[in-house]
Amino acid sequence: MRRSGSAGIKYNVVAGKFPVNVVSQGLEMRRIAALAAGGLLTFAANALAVTVKGQNVTFPSGPDTISGYLAVPESPGKHPGIVVLHEDYGLTEWVKSQARRLAENGYAAIAVDLYRGKVAYDPEYAYNLMMGVPPERALRDMEAALHFLAARQDVNKEKIGSIGWSAGGKWSLLLAENDLFLAACVMNYAPLPDDPAQLQSIHAPVLAIFGSDDRDVPAGDVDAFESAMQNAHKSIEIKVYRGVSHAFENPENKLGYQEGPAEDAWQRTMTFLDRHLK
């Protein structure tokens, strides 16, 4: 094993120490080295940082004009795309921040407003908004968002996926069930389909994330979904975080947010998306 020390400096065996001036020099050298390393790390972090452009956009969906929030990297080249699907409360600032976070990781992300401008601030109104969205209209709007991304010059139209939370997770899976060209699907603590036959048409690999204490998505439903996907020979990854409940990834959920599992879920999501879309 190598021993650390400065060549040419003698150690005082009797006193058990280096001369004071040598110690001071050593400390100063280590301080300078630490500052230099910190500067290099800061430089590297700045070099790796991706500048993101975010803006509100509109695009056609059948006979309607709908809106969304677009976040794209400003780096050159074509980027994989993500259709971002909001949770029960609508296109909130948190959902927009998730789109920007995806863009920071190299994705062109469009967060679709499936509530057509409405945002909820209490659970009852959120539930009513969610139940008021016809599935066929939600699917049409999601497809419109996907086509909006695919038409952009800075998007690789062969590499577009979807991600959603709660109701948005349900819609993310709905898109996977109906779009043969979707390349990846992420669903977070989403209600699960009752009919296994719905899963037969899925072509995209699916990542499904849940909390073990989620009363909205019981463990039995998760097990049944996993079995149905496996029996249908579909690509499925499931992660259940122990001791967390519904909406644990959203810091706006003051009672349920869990920082550690939320960050792990994000890293797991990035690993999954990078594997299938990059």
Secondary structure, DSSP 8 states (H G I E B T S, - for coil): ------TT---BTTTTB--HHHHHHHHHHHHHHHHHHHHHHHHHHHHH---EEEEEEEEEETTEEEEEEEEEE-SSS-EEEEEEE--TT-S-HHHHHHHHHHHHTT-EEEEE-TTTT---SSHHHHHHHHHTS-HHHHHHHHHHHHHHHHTSTTEEEEEEEEEEETHHHHHHHHHHHH-TT--EEEEES----S-GGGGGG--S-EEEEEETT-SSS-HHHHHHHHHHHHHTT--EEEEEETT--TTTT-TT-TTT--HHHHHHHHHHHHHHHHHHH-
